[in-house]
Amino acid sequence: MEARTKISKIHGIAPSEARNPGVSLKAFPRITFHLSLKGDKEMDYRIVEKEAFTVIGKSIQVTCEDGEHTRQIPNFWEKCQMAPLPS
């Protein structure tokens, strides 16, 4: 979208009118996010002795630009499911 169109859409006036004295423009505060993780739920647990086992991990780097991650992650899982496990 072109800058002039964005200004008109947000403020409801043409960019040239925005310079006029007394014209009200909208201000938007900076977007912030706050994530809080806490362990407030009680959990029952017990220690169990198990035989040794192997854990296998795979990773990829993805980008969120243009929603690219919504294609990359499912493709990654599909490849992981089709690939044979190492012995």
Secondary structure, 3 states (H helix, E strand, C coil): CCHHHHHHHHHCCCHHHHCCCCCCCCCCCCCCCCCCCCCCCCCCCCCCCCCCCCCCCCCCCCCCHHHCHHHHHHHHHHHHHHCCCCC
